[in-house]
Amino acid sequence: MLIDFFYTLRAAKLPVSVKEYLTLLEALQANVVGPNSDASSMDDFYHLSRMILVKDEKHFDKFDKAFGAYFKGVEMLTDFTADVPLEWLKKTLENELTPEQKAAIEKMGWDELMETLKKRLEEQKERHQGGNKWIGTGGTSPFGNGGYNPQGIRIGGKGGNKSAIKVWEQRAYQDYDDAVELGTRNIKVALRRLRRFAREGAEDQFDLDNTIRSTAANAGYLDIKMRPERHNHVKVLLLMDVGGTMDEHVARVEELFSAVKGEFKHLEFFYFHNCVYDFLWKNNRRRFAEKFDTWDVIRKYNKDHKLIFVGDATMSPYEILQPGGSVEYNNEEAGAEWLQRLTHAYPKFAWINPEPLGVWQYRQSISIIQQLVSNRMFPLTLKGLEDAMRMLSK
């Protein structure tokens, strides 16, 4: 079975060697994990195999995908004594509310919503399923997950209606893979509208024309001339939304990210979630341990940089306009304040939105972001990218 697992990893373009595979087999034979070890779950094998086979954390995402695809369902078949994780259970209550029932669910304001949640946490003593009051799953309460409420606070679980104004759970976001193989060259062609070439660096490139002229002027004696390589001199500051609703757009954003890294030598990139606040990060696995203060980013990279946001701008309006509106922590200043600071610091900016243009008018948050970025929002299409690059190059 593990022979096929090894070839699955190789097919996923992971640099796994035969020696590392043999080391994994030796670890299994030594019962590092297995029936005779203290812990024998699929999680233990996952961590062991990742530790042995993956030498660089930039490959963790590829490994997770390959591991999940190959061993899907194995744990359920081999360990019937383990507790089934809650997220694996199918929701027992599917809400098929009529439009009248949905309209009858009253939206709460921000202050009332947060105060009511505080009271629920003090009163509730046990898990709750369904219903319209307690914190639970599958109901119409504004607190919990898996149910329907036009404006609530998601606590754990997976979202669906995209209307939660706060999400209380620790989520793992994945870095966009900058080595993904592009399905089309059109993105690169569009990005080339934003370029300004200059020769810089060491003089390590043969200059044929200058060599001929210099040799002719030197009475035919060979006089070789070298010159620096020609590079796109444009500086780009790329801020990318990650996690949540952006999971639906990972493939297209990875294509864009790969193209940007290939076209622009002077590129700096950071991640944010939903809206920009007082800190950014470069590694999603360490986003709380390795923060970059947004003020420091503004001070470090001057206004010569072209600022490009990439995000679907799909969130609760509170996340943009309300202090404390972030889904992950209580931000002291509203996201709108930080967006205005960034767009003021970098006069050349644009927002690339992977959401289809046809749905923009139905998302309140997209309309708000459009106003904040002076309507410089473009769809992630060939024409949208060309228009954005043309505007940034002026």
C-alpha positions in Angstrom: 0.0 0.0 0.0 2.8 2.4 0.9 4.4 1.9 -2.5 1.4 3.5 -4.1 1.4 6.2 -1.5 5.0 7.0 -2.4 4.1 7.3 -6.1 1.1 9.5 -5.2 3.4 11.9 -3.5 5.8 12.0 -6.5 2.8 12.6 -8.8 1.9 15.6 -6.6 5.4 17.0 -7.5 6.7 16.5 -4.0 10.5 16.0 -3.9 10.3 12.7 -2.0 13.3 10.4 -2.4 13.6 6.6 -2.1 15.9 7.0 0.9 13.2 9.0 2.7 10.6 6.3 1.9 12.8 3.6 3.3 13.3 5.6 6.4 9.6 5.8 6.8 9.3 2.0 6.5 12.1 1.6 9.1 10.1 3.8 11.5 7.0 1.7 11.0 8.9 -1.5 11.6 10.3 0.0 14.8 6.7 0.6 15.9 7.2 4.4 16.2 3.5 4.4 15.4 1.4 1.3 15.2 -0.4 -1.3 17.3 2.4 -1.5 19.9 3.0 2.2 20.3 1.3 4.5 22.7 -0.8 6.1 20.0 -1.9 4.5 16.8 -4.2 6.8 14.9 -4.0 8.0 11.3 -3.0 11.4 12.7 0.1 9.8 14.2 1.0 8.3 10.8 0.3 11.6 9.1 2.7 13.5 11.4 5.4 10.8 11.2 5.3 10.5 7.4 5.2 14.3 6.9 8.2 14.7 9.3 10.2 12.1 7.4 9.2 12.8 3.8 8.7 16.6 3.7 11.9 18.6 4.3 10.5 22.1 3.5 7.3 23.5 5.0 6.4 25.2 1.7 5.4 21.6 0.5 3.1 21.0 3.5 0.0 22.0 1.5 0.9 19.7 -1.4 1.5 16.9 1.1 -1.8 17.5 2.8 -3.7 17.3 -0.4 -1.9 14.1 -1.6 -2.3 12.4 1.8 -6.0 13.3 2.0 -6.7 12.1 -1.5 -4.9 8.8 -0.9 -6.0 7.9 2.6 -9.5 9.3 2.4 -11.7 7.2 4.7 -9.0 4.9 5.9 -9.2 6.0 9.5 -12.9 5.3 9.7 -12.3 1.8 8.4 -9.5 0.9 10.7 -10.4 2.5 14.0 -14.0 2.0 15.0 -13.2 2.8 18.7 -12.2 6.4 18.0 -14.6 9.2 18.6 -16.0 10.5 15.3 -15.1 14.2 14.9 -18.1 16.5 15.0 -17.3 18.0 11.6 -17.6 14.6 10.0 -21.2 14.2 11.1 -23.9 15.0 8.6 -26.1 17.8 9.9 -29.3 16.1 11.1 -31.4 19.1 10.6 -31.5 20.6 7.1 -33.2 23.9 7.0 -35.7 24.4 4.2 -37.2 27.7 5.4 -39.8 29.4 3.2 -39.1 33.1 2.2 -41.7 34.1 4.8 -39.9 32.2 7.6 -36.5 33.8 6.6 -38.0 37.2 6.5 -39.5 36.7 10.0 -36.0 36.2 11.5 -35.2 39.6 12.8 -31.7 41.0 12.3 -29.9 42.3 15.4 -27.7 45.3 15.5 -24.0 44.9 16.4 -24.2 46.0 20.0 -27.4 44.0 20.7 -25.9 40.9 19.0 -22.7 41.0 21.1 -24.6 41.6 24.3 -27.0 38.8 23.6 -24.2 36.4 22.9 -22.6 37.3 26.2 -25.8 36.5 28.0 -26.2 33.2 26.1 -22.7 32.1 27.1 -23.5 32.8 30.7 -26.9 30.9 30.6 -26.2 27.9 28.4 -24.7 24.9 30.2 -24.8 22.2 27.5 -24.6 21.5 23.7 -27.7 22.4 21.7 -28.9 21.2 18.4 -31.5 23.2 16.3 -33.8 25.8 17.7 -33.8 29.6 17.5 -32.2 30.7 20.8 -29.3 28.7 22.1 -25.7 28.5 20.7 -25.8 25.3 18.6 -26.0 23.8 15.2 -28.6 23.6 12.5 -31.1 26.1 13.9 -32.1 29.7 13.3 -30.4 31.2 16.3 -27.9 34.0 15.4 -25.2 32.1 17.4 -23.7 28.8 16.2 -23.1 27.1 12.8 -24.9 25.0 10.2 -28.2 26.9 10.3 -29.8 29.9 8.8 -29.8 33.4 10.1 -29.3 36.5 7.9 -26.9 38.0 10.3 -25.2 36.1 13.1 -22.0 34.9 14.8 -20.6 31.6 13.6 -19.0 29.6 16.4 -17.0 26.7 15.0 -18.2 24.6 12.0 -18.2 25.5 8.3 -20.0 28.5 6.9 -22.5 28.4 4.1 -24.6 31.5 3.9 -21.7 33.9 4.0 -23.5 36.2 6.4 -21.7 35.7 9.7 -20.4 38.9 11.1 -18.0 37.1 13.5 -16.4 33.7 13.4 -15.1 32.2 16.7 -12.8 29.4 15.9 -9.1 28.9 15.1 -8.8 28.1 11.4 -5.8 27.0 9.4 -5.3 28.9 6.2 -3.0 27.6 3.5 -0.4 29.7 1.7 -1.0 30.2 -2.0 1.4 28.0 -4.0 3.6 30.2 -6.1 5.0 27.2 -8.1 1.6 26.1 -9.5 1.8 25.4 -13.2 -0.3 27.9 -15.1 -3.1 26.6 -17.2 -2.9 29.7 -19.5 -0.3 32.2 -20.5 -3.0 34.9 -20.8 -2.4 36.1 -17.2 1.2 36.7 -17.9 0.5 38.5 -21.1 -2.0 40.8 -19.3 0.6 41.5 -16.5 3.2 42.6 -19.0 1.3 45.8 -19.6 2.7 46.8 -16.3 6.4 46.9 -17.0 9.3 49.3 -17.1 12.6 47.6 -18.0 16.0 48.6 -16.7 19.4 47.0 -16.6 20.7 46.3 -13.2 22.9 43.9 -11.3 26.3 42.4 -12.2 27.5 42.7 -15.8 27.2 39.0 -16.7 25.4 39.2 -20.0 27.2 39.3 -23.3 26.6 42.6 -25.2 27.0 41.6 -28.9 26.3 45.1 -30.5 28.6 46.9 -28.2 31.3 44.3 -28.6 31.2 44.7 -32.4 31.4 48.5 -32.2 34.2 48.3 -29.7 36.2 45.7 -31.7 35.8 47.8 -34.9 37.0 50.9 -33.1 40.0 48.9 -31.7 41.4 48.2 -35.2 39.9 44.7 -35.2 41.3 43.5 -31.9 38.6 41.7 -30.0 37.1 43.8 -27.2 34.4 41.9 -25.4 31.7 44.0 -23.7 29.3 42.8 -21.0 26.2 44.3 -19.5 23.7 43.7 -16.7 20.6 41.7 -17.3 17.4 43.5 -18.3 14.7 43.3 -15.6 11.2 44.7 -15.1 11.9 47.6 -12.8 8.3 47.9 -11.5 7.8 47.4 -7.8 4.7 45.6 -6.6 3.2 45.3 -3.2 0.7 42.4 -3.3 -1.9 41.9 -0.5 -3.9 38.7 -0.8 -7.1 37.7 1.0 -6.9 34.1 2.2 -9.3 31.6 3.9 -13.0 31.6 4.3 -14.9 32.4 1.1 -11.5 32.7 -0.7 -11.2 28.9 -0.6 -13.5 28.8 -3.6 -11.0 30.8 -5.6 -7.7 29.2 -4.6 -6.9 27.7 -8.0 -7.3 31.0 -9.9 -5.5 33.1 -7.3 -2.6 30.6 -7.4 -2.3 31.1 -11.1 -2.3 34.8 -10.7 0.3 34.6 -7.9 2.6 32.4 -10.0 2.3 34.8 -12.9 3.1 37.8 -10.7 6.1 36.2 -9.2 7.4 35.3 -12.6 6.9 38.8 -14.1 8.0 41.1 -11.3 11.4 40.9 -9.7 10.7 43.6 -7.2 7.7 41.9 -5.5 6.6 41.9 -1.8 3.5 40.0 -0.8 1.5 39.6 2.4 -1.7 37.9 3.5 -4.8 39.2 5.2 -8.3 37.7 5.9 -11.4 39.4 4.6 -10.2 43.0 5.3 -6.9 44.6 6.1 -6.4 45.6 9.7 -3.4 46.5 11.9 -1.2 43.5 11.0 -0.4 41.3 8.0 1.5 38.0 7.6 3.6 36.0 5.1 3.1 32.5 6.4 -0.5 31.3 7.2 0.7 28.5 9.5 2.4 31.2 11.7 0.1 34.1 11.1 -0.3 34.8 14.8 3.3 34.2 15.7 4.9 36.2 12.9 2.9 39.3 12.4 3.9 42.3 10.3 2.6 45.6 11.6 0.7 47.3 8.8 2.2 50.7 9.8 5.7 49.1 9.4 4.8 47.8 6.0 3.7 51.3 4.9 6.9 52.9 6.2 9.2 50.3 4.7 7.8 50.2 1.2 7.7 53.7 -0.4 5.0 55.1 -2.7 6.9 53.9 -5.8 5.3 50.5 -5.2 2.1 49.6 -7.1 -0.4 48.3 -4.5 -2.5 45.3 -5.6 -5.2 43.8 -3.4 -6.6 40.4 -4.3 -9.8 39.4 -2.6 -13.4 38.6 -3.1 -14.5 41.5 -0.7 -17.2 39.2 0.6 -17.8 39.6 4.3 -20.1 41.2 6.8 -20.2 45.0 6.5 -19.2 45.1 10.2 -15.8 43.7 9.3 -15.1 46.8 7.2 -16.9 49.5 9.2 -16.9 48.5 12.8 -14.0 48.5 15.4 -13.9 44.9 16.8 -15.6 43.7 13.6 -12.8 41.3 12.6 -13.9 37.7 12.6 -10.7 36.6 14.5 -9.9 39.2 17.1 -11.1 42.6 18.4 -9.4 45.1 16.2 -9.2 48.6 17.7 -9.7 50.4 14.4 -12.1 49.6 11.6 -10.8 48.0 8.4 -12.0 51.0 6.4 -9.4 53.1 8.2 -6.6 50.8 7.2 -7.8 50.6 3.6 -7.8 54.4 3.4 -4.3 54.6 4.9 -3.0 52.1 2.4 -4.6 53.7 -0.6 -3.3 57.1 0.5 0.2 55.8 1.0 0.3 54.2 -2.5 -1.3 56.4 -5.1 -1.1 53.6 -7.7 -3.4 50.8 -6.4 -6.0 48.4 -7.7 -8.3 45.6 -6.3 -8.6 42.3 -8.2 -11.8 40.5 -7.3 -12.2 36.7 -8.3 -15.9 36.9 -7.7 -18.0 37.0 -11.0 -18.8 40.6 -11.9 -22.5 39.7 -12.0 -22.8 39.1 -8.3 -21.0 42.3 -7.2 -24.2 44.3 -7.0 -25.8 41.8 -4.6 -23.0 42.0 -2.0 -23.1 44.9 0.3 -19.5 44.5 1.4 -18.3 44.6 -2.3 -20.1 47.9 -2.8 -18.4 49.3 0.4 -15.0 48.2 -0.7 -15.5 49.6 -4.2 -16.2 53.0 -2.7 -13.2 52.8 -0.4 -10.9 52.0 -3.3 -12.3 54.7 -5.5 -14.0 52.2 -7.9 -10.6 50.7 -8.8 -11.9 47.2 -8.5 -11.5 44.8 -11.4 -12.6 41.2 -12.0 -10.1 38.4 -12.2 -10.5 38.0 -16.0 -8.2 38.7 -18.9 -9.9 42.0 -19.7 -10.1 42.9 -16.0 -6.4 42.3 -15.5 -5.5 44.3 -18.7 -7.7 47.2 -17.5 -6.0 47.1 -14.0 -2.5 47.0 -15.4 -3.3 49.8 -17.9 -4.5 51.9 -15.0 -1.5 51.2 -12.8 0.9 52.0 -15.6 -0.4 55.5 -16.1 
